[in-house]
Amino acid sequence: MPLFTLVLVALIQGITEFLPVSSSGHLILLPELTGMQDQGQVIDVAVHVGTLFAVILYFWRDVRTAFFGLGRLLRGRVDTAGAFLALCLIIATIPAVLFGLVLKLTGLDDMMRSMAVIGWTMLIFGLVLYWADQKGATDRTAPQWSLRHAVIMGLWQALALIPGTSRSGITITAGRMLGYGRDSAARLAMLMSIPIIVASGVLLGAEVIVTADARAARDGAIAAALAFVSALAALSLMMRLLRTVSFTPYVIYRVALGIVLLVIAYS
């Protein structure tokens, strides 16, 4: 794959992964709107892996706490904050895994990769985010995350498998509906992304090993590295801006893009 395409895909993924605007939707639209070669599932997942390292580095303290807590959880103990956080993250991941399996087995995952679907999800879930952000309370913080809220946010996260929904956007929406402040809702959404991206990375590794495609592995490594740099910069900027800026600018972008895509799709 041309280096220019890899750079473009990595920048799009890195910049949009942690913004509530759907990175996967943008990656699907790239070849459709530009006529460029489709980057394929391997590169799609590779750039997600690059963003994984970015979110782990940015939230290293939380990740370390959950990692050491996982050891206690595996021994049947939920007696520390880390073990409880690990449990919540696992529970929040289950709905997306099950829904993803259903989509894969039925072939619906490929059928939904269309401009019309992305247009509708961009528009609808953008408006839902606006409503939740404006009406949601701000009295809860990330350390107050409960098992019940992990289940609810996990169910919402499963919807992100529909292209254009935005994984970060839909989980932030759920967090704001549950009364978490903007910063806390975003923090939980980012932590919830880690198990999902890890699962995708495992699938990528299995695919590369099975196909023994050295070129795909090389392109994937380049794209992952570039996505890591751009994702870390975008994540740092967004978390700083959330102290003073609402999610309205992202909503405006989603609605505008959704309308444009729907006009193109139905014209």
C-alpha positions in Angstrom: 0.0 0.0 0.0 1.4 3.5 -0.8 3.0 5.3 2.1 0.7 8.3 1.5 -2.4 6.2 2.0 -0.9 4.7 5.2 -0.1 8.1 6.6 -3.6 9.4 5.7 -5.4 6.4 7.3 -3.2 6.7 10.4 -3.9 10.4 10.9 -7.6 9.9 10.4 -7.7 7.1 12.9 -5.5 8.8 15.4 -7.4 12.1 15.3 -10.9 10.7 15.3 -10.5 7.6 17.6 -11.0 9.4 20.8 -13.2 12.2 19.5 -17.0 11.3 19.4 -17.1 11.4 15.6 -16.5 7.7 14.7 -13.1 6.7 13.5 -14.4 3.6 11.8 -16.9 5.6 9.9 -14.3 7.9 8.6 -12.1 5.0 7.6 -14.9 3.4 5.7 -15.7 6.7 3.9 -12.1 7.4 2.9 -12.0 5.0 -0.2 -15.7 5.7 -1.1 -15.3 9.5 -1.2 -11.7 9.7 -2.6 -11.6 6.7 -4.9 -8.4 5.6 -3.1 -7.6 1.9 -2.6 -9.6 0.5 0.4 -7.1 0.1 3.2 -8.7 -3.2 4.3 -9.6 -4.7 7.6 -5.9 -5.4 8.5 -4.9 -1.8 8.3 -8.2 -0.7 10.0 -7.4 -2.9 13.0 -3.7 -2.0 13.0 -4.4 1.7 13.4 -6.7 0.8 16.2 -3.9 -1.0 17.9 -1.7 2.1 17.5 -4.3 4.1 19.4 -4.4 1.4 22.1 -0.9 2.2 23.1 -1.7 5.9 23.1 -4.7 5.5 25.5 -2.6 3.1 27.7 0.2 5.7 28.0 -2.2 8.6 28.7 -4.2 6.7 31.4 -1.2 4.7 32.6 -2.1 5.1 36.3 -5.6 3.7 35.8 -4.4 1.0 33.5 -1.7 -0.1 36.0 -4.3 -0.1 38.8 -6.6 -2.3 36.7 -3.8 -4.6 35.6 -2.6 -5.4 39.1 -6.3 -5.7 40.2 -6.8 -8.3 37.4 -4.5 -10.6 39.2 -6.6 -10.5 42.4 -9.8 -10.8 40.3 -8.5 -14.0 38.7 -7.9 -15.4 42.2 -11.6 -14.6 43.0 -10.9 -11.5 45.1 -12.6 -8.2 44.5 -11.2 -6.5 47.5 -9.3 -3.6 46.0 -10.1 -0.6 43.8 -8.0 -2.2 41.0 -9.8 -5.5 41.1 -13.2 -3.8 41.0 -12.1 -1.6 38.1 -10.9 -4.7 36.2 -14.2 -6.4 36.9 -16.2 -3.4 35.6 -14.1 -3.2 32.4 -14.6 -6.9 31.7 -18.4 -6.7 32.3 -18.6 -3.6 30.1 -16.8 -5.4 27.3 -19.1 -8.5 27.1 -22.1 -6.9 25.3 -19.9 -5.7 22.4 -18.1 -9.0 22.1 -21.5 -10.9 21.9 -23.0 -8.4 19.5 -19.9 -8.4 17.3 -20.1 -12.2 17.1 -23.7 -12.0 16.0 -22.9 -9.4 13.3 -19.9 -11.5 12.1 -21.9 -14.8 11.9 -24.8 -13.2 10.1 -22.7 -11.1 7.7 -24.4 -7.9 8.8 -21.1 -6.3 9.7 -20.2 -6.0 5.9 -23.7 -5.0 4.9 -23.7 -2.0 7.3 -20.5 -0.5 5.8 -22.4 1.9 3.6 -22.6 5.7 3.2 -26.3 5.8 4.1 -25.8 3.9 7.3 -23.0 6.1 8.4 -24.9 9.2 7.5 -27.9 8.2 9.6 -25.8 7.1 12.6 -23.7 10.3 12.4 -26.8 12.4 12.5 -28.9 10.5 15.0 -26.3 9.6 17.6 -24.8 13.1 17.3 -28.2 14.6 18.4 -28.4 12.0 21.2 -25.0 13.1 22.4 -26.1 16.7 22.4 -29.2 15.9 24.4 -27.3 13.8 27.0 -24.5 16.4 27.3 -27.0 19.3 27.8 -29.4 17.4 30.1 -27.1 15.1 32.0 -26.1 15.8 35.6 -22.4 16.2 36.5 -22.4 15.0 40.1 -20.7 11.6 39.5 -17.0 11.0 39.0 -15.1 8.1 37.5 -14.1 6.5 40.8 -17.9 6.1 41.5 -18.3 3.7 38.6 -20.5 0.8 39.6 -21.3 -2.6 38.2 -24.7 -1.5 37.1 -23.3 1.5 35.2 -20.7 -0.8 33.6 -23.5 -3.0 32.3 -25.4 0.0 31.0 -22.4 1.6 29.3 -21.4 -1.8 27.9 -24.7 -2.2 26.3 -24.4 1.3 24.7 -20.9 0.5 23.6 -22.2 -2.5 21.6 -24.1 -0.1 19.4 -20.7 1.3 18.3 -20.3 -1.8 16.1 -22.7 0.0 13.7 -20.5 2.1 11.5 -20.7 5.9 12.2 -22.0 5.5 15.7 -18.6 6.2 17.4 -17.5 4.0 20.3 -16.2 6.9 22.3 -19.2 9.0 21.4 -21.8 6.4 22.4 -20.1 5.5 25.7 -19.6 9.2 26.6 -23.3 9.7 25.8 -24.2 6.9 28.2 -21.9 8.3 30.9 -23.4 11.7 30.6 -26.9 10.2 30.8 -25.8 8.4 34.0 -24.7 11.7 35.5 -20.9 11.6 35.1 -19.2 14.9 34.4 -17.7 15.4 30.9 -14.1 14.6 32.0 -15.2 11.5 34.0 -17.5 10.2 31.2 -14.6 10.6 28.7 -12.2 8.9 31.0 -14.4 5.9 31.5 -15.1 5.7 27.7 -11.3 5.7 27.0 -10.7 3.0 29.6 -13.5 0.9 28.1 -11.8 1.1 24.7 -8.8 -0.9 25.9 -10.3 -4.4 26.1 -12.1 -3.9 22.8 -9.0 -2.8 21.0 -7.0 -5.6 22.6 -9.5 -8.1 21.2 -9.3 -6.6 17.8 -5.5 -6.7 17.9 -5.6 -10.4 18.8 -7.7 -11.0 15.7 -5.3 -9.0 13.6 -2.4 -11.0 14.8 -4.2 -14.3 14.1 -5.1 -13.2 10.6 -1.5 -12.1 9.8 0.0 -15.4 11.1 -2.6 -17.5 9.2 -2.1 -15.6 5.9 1.7 -15.2 6.4 1.4 -11.9 4.6 4.6 -10.1 5.4 3.7 -7.0 3.4 0.4 -6.6 5.3 2.2 -7.0 8.6 4.8 -4.3 7.6 2.1 -1.9 6.4 0.1 -2.5 9.6 3.1 -1.8 11.8 3.8 1.5 10.0 0.2 2.6 10.3 0.0 1.6 13.9 3.1 3.7 14.8 1.7 6.8 13.0 -1.7 6.3 14.6 -0.1 6.1 18.0 1.6 9.5 17.6 -1.5 11.3 16.3 -3.9 9.6 18.8 -1.8 10.6 21.8 -1.8 14.2 20.6 -5.5 14.3 19.9 -6.4 12.6 23.2 -4.3 15.0 25.2 -5.9 18.0 23.5 -9.4 16.7 23.9 -9.0 15.9 27.6 -7.7 19.4 28.2 -10.5 21.1 26.2 -13.2 19.2 28.1 -12.4 21.4 31.2 -13.9 24.4 29.3 -15.6 23.2 26.2 -18.8 21.0 25.8 -19.3 18.3 23.2 -21.4 20.7 21.0 -18.6 21.3 18.4 -18.4 17.6 17.8 -22.2 17.4 17.5 -22.2 20.2 14.9 -19.6 18.3 12.9 -21.5 15.0 13.1 -24.8 16.5 12.1 -23.3 18.4 9.2 -21.4 15.4 7.9 -24.4 13.2 8.4 -26.6 15.4 6.3 -23.9 15.6 3.5 -23.6 11.9 3.5 -27.3 11.3 3.3 -27.6 13.7 0.4 -24.9 11.9 -1.5 -26.3 8.5 -0.6 -29.8 9.2 -1.8 -29.0 11.4 -4.7 
